[in-house]
């Protein structure tokens, strides 16, 4: 099933759930993107880590998506919604990364928009939070262009690459997303 953003706006990318057959392509894309990802994230870069990733996103409190460039079938990146809690909280934490060779072309923005629409639609969430290291300017720019608002600073928030790292906290609600203009 394809989850698009707005029926009248054609999507530049496709999103879909990762499957075991994606292992080789995903791991190769991660390895080619090490310079792009460091020091902000450590995505699965081996077959074993990819298998653990698939196990984690198969649980109801996680959702994972691949962003695909339909022009060549290549991987643009991936998006995860982690620690999903429904009920009165109806929230999740957004994580994402573009892959080398596809970054900076607007493709990740399109794919992330589709995942956000799915989060507020099919997944039934009310709020998404993105926690981003202050030095990751491209990622901060991406979420702010998508309508996320800055909510604060969290010192030593997440352990990444062996160190506790500070993060800027951004959030978006379903109402904020619904109120945006189609061109935003």
C-alpha positions as CSV (number, residue, x, y, z in Angstrom):
1,X,0.0,0.0,0.0
2,X,1.4,3.4,-1.0
3,X,0.9,6.2,1.6
4,X,0.9,9.5,-0.3
5,X,0.5,13.0,1.2
6,X,-2.1,14.8,-0.9
7,X,-4.0,13.2,-3.7
8,X,-3.6,16.2,-6.0
9,X,0.2,16.6,-5.5
10,X,2.2,13.9,-7.2
11,X,4.9,12.4,-5.0
12,X,8.5,12.5,-6.1
13,X,9.3,9.4,-4.1
14,X,7.7,6.2,-2.9
15,X,7.6,4.9,0.6
16,X,7.3,1.3,1.8
17,X,8.1,-0.9,4.7
18,X,11.6,-2.6,4.6
19,X,11.7,-6.3,4.0
20,X,14.6,-8.9,4.3
21,X,15.3,-8.7,0.6
22,X,16.4,-5.0,1.1
23,X,19.3,-6.1,3.2
24,X,22.1,-5.9,0.6
25,X,21.0,-2.6,-0.9
26,X,20.3,-1.0,2.5
27,X,23.6,-2.1,4.1
28,X,25.6,-0.9,1.0
29,X,23.8,2.5,1.1
30,X,24.6,2.9,4.8
31,X,28.3,2.0,4.2
32,X,28.5,4.5,1.4
33,X,26.9,7.2,3.6
34,X,29.1,6.9,6.7
35,X,30.6,10.4,6.2
36,X,27.1,11.8,5.7
37,X,25.8,10.2,8.9
38,X,28.7,10.7,11.3
39,X,28.5,11.7,14.1
40,X,24.7,11.9,14.2
41,X,23.5,8.4,13.7
42,X,24.7,4.8,13.4
43,X,22.2,3.0,11.1
44,X,22.5,-0.8,10.5
45,X,25.6,-1.5,8.5
46,X,25.8,-5.3,8.6
47,X,23.4,-8.1,7.8
48,X,23.0,-8.9,11.5
49,X,22.2,-5.3,12.4
50,X,19.8,-5.0,9.5
51,X,18.0,-8.2,10.8
52,X,17.8,-6.7,14.3
53,X,16.4,-3.5,12.7
54,X,13.7,-5.4,10.9
55,X,12.8,-7.2,14.2
56,X,12.5,-3.9,16.0
57,X,10.3,-2.2,13.4
58,X,8.0,-5.2,13.3
59,X,6.9,-4.4,16.8
60,X,3.8,-2.2,17.3
61,X,5.7,0.5,19.1
62,X,7.9,1.1,16.0
63,X,7.4,1.7,12.3
64,X,10.0,1.8,9.6
65,X,9.9,3.1,6.0
66,X,12.2,3.2,3.1
67,X,12.1,6.2,0.8
68,X,12.6,5.1,-2.8
69,X,13.4,7.2,-5.9
70,X,11.1,5.9,-8.6
71,X,13.3,7.3,-11.3
72,X,16.0,4.7,-10.7
73,X,14.6,2.5,-7.9
74,X,17.4,3.6,-5.6
75,X,17.2,4.1,-1.9
76,X,16.8,7.8,-0.9
77,X,16.9,7.1,2.8
78,X,14.8,5.7,5.6
79,X,12.4,7.0,8.2
80,X,11.5,5.5,11.6
81,X,8.8,6.3,14.1
82,X,10.0,5.0,17.4
83,X,8.4,4.5,20.8
84,X,4.9,4.8,19.5
85,X,2.4,5.2,22.3
86,X,-1.3,5.4,21.5
87,X,-4.2,6.3,23.8
88,X,-4.2,9.7,25.3
89,X,-0.5,10.3,24.3
90,X,-0.8,9.2,20.6
91,X,2.8,10.1,20.0
92,X,6.1,8.9,18.5
93,X,9.7,9.9,18.0
94,X,10.9,10.5,14.4
95,X,14.2,9.3,13.1
96,X,15.5,9.5,9.6
97,X,18.5,9.7,7.3
98,X,19.2,10.3,3.7
99,X,21.7,8.2,1.7
100,X,24.7,9.6,-0.1
101,X,24.0,10.4,-3.7
102,X,20.4,11.3,-2.9
103,X,20.8,13.9,-0.2
104,X,20.1,17.5,-0.9
105,X,17.7,16.9,-3.9
106,X,14.4,17.3,-2.0
107,X,13.6,13.6,-2.3
108,X,14.0,13.0,1.5
109,X,11.6,15.9,2.2
110,X,9.0,14.3,0.0
111,X,9.4,10.9,1.5
112,X,9.4,12.3,5.1
113,X,6.2,14.2,4.2
114,X,4.5,11.0,3.2
115,X,5.6,9.2,6.4
116,X,4.3,12.2,8.5
117,X,0.9,11.9,6.6
118,X,0.8,8.2,7.4
119,X,1.7,8.9,11.1
120,X,-1.2,11.3,11.4
121,X,-3.5,9.2,9.3
122,X,-3.2,5.4,9.2
123,X,-1.1,5.2,12.4
124,X,-3.4,7.4,14.3
125,X,-0.8,9.6,16.0
126,X,-1.4,13.1,17.3
127,X,2.2,14.3,17.8
128,X,5.7,13.5,16.4
129,X,8.9,14.6,18.0
130,X,12.3,14.9,16.3
131,X,15.4,15.2,18.5
132,X,18.4,16.5,16.5
133,X,21.9,17.2,17.5
134,X,22.6,21.0,17.2
135,X,25.4,20.6,14.7
136,X,23.1,18.7,12.3
137,X,22.0,21.8,10.4
138,X,20.6,20.0,7.3
139,X,18.3,17.9,9.5
140,X,17.2,20.9,11.5
141,X,16.4,22.7,8.3
142,X,14.4,19.8,7.0
143,X,12.1,19.5,10.0
144,X,11.6,23.2,10.2
145,X,10.6,23.4,6.5
146,X,8.1,20.6,7.2
147,X,6.5,22.7,10.0
148,X,8.1,21.3,13.1
149,X,8.4,23.9,15.9
150,X,11.4,24.1,18.2
151,X,10.4,23.2,21.7
152,X,13.7,23.1,23.6
153,X,17.2,21.8,24.3
154,X,17.9,18.5,25.9
155,X,21.5,18.2,27.3
156,X,23.1,14.7,27.0
157,X,19.8,13.3,25.6
158,X,20.8,10.3,23.6
159,X,23.9,8.1,23.5
160,X,25.2,8.1,19.9
161,X,28.6,6.7,18.8
162,X,29.6,6.1,22.4
163,X,28.9,9.5,23.8
164,X,25.9,11.2,25.4
165,X,24.9,14.0,22.9
166,X,22.9,17.1,23.3
167,X,19.8,17.4,21.2
168,X,17.4,20.2,20.0
169,X,13.8,19.1,20.4
170,X,11.2,19.7,17.6
171,X,7.6,18.7,17.4
172,X,4.6,18.7,15.1
173,X,1.0,17.9,15.8
174,X,-1.7,16.5,13.5
175,X,-3.5,19.9,13.7
176,X,-0.3,21.8,12.6
177,X,0.2,19.3,9.8
178,X,-3.5,19.6,8.6
179,X,-3.3,23.5,8.7
180,X,-0.3,23.7,6.4
181,X,-0.7,24.8,2.8
182,X,-0.3,22.1,0.2
183,X,2.8,23.9,-1.1
184,X,4.6,24.0,2.3
